[in-house]
Amino acid sequence: MAYNEQLAERIRQRLAFVPKVQEVKMMGGLTFMCNGKMCVGILKDELMCRIDPAVHDSETSKPGVRTLDFTKRRMSGFILVEESAMKTKKDFDYWIDLALAFNKRAKAARKKA
């Protein structure tokens, strides 16, 4: 499954000054890890953001935003943002900033033995 290279470049430019960012191919897309934790990514043409579960419902009520259901299970705290909801720089920055803000408090995934 391919991912949107133009969106990947937008993310790279936005995260250029964020320390400790790593790109990892994951789930058929591209994931950007910040401080060793999943922060944002791309699935096909959509921006995936890991956000605070406390604001999940309010954010998914916005047009062009839905819950990630990668495993056919609602994943609270993970959203997909369609192109229509991030056309402007201001809108795009909003989603990236929301994910970066939560990243500071998010727990890292358990390391495999």
Secondary structure, DSSP 8 states (H G I E B T S, - for coil): ----HHHHHHHHHHTTTSSSEEEEEETTEEEEEETTEEEEEEETTEEEEE--GGGHHHHHTSTTEEE--TTSS--TTEEEE-GGGS-SHHHHHHHHHHHHHHHTT--------
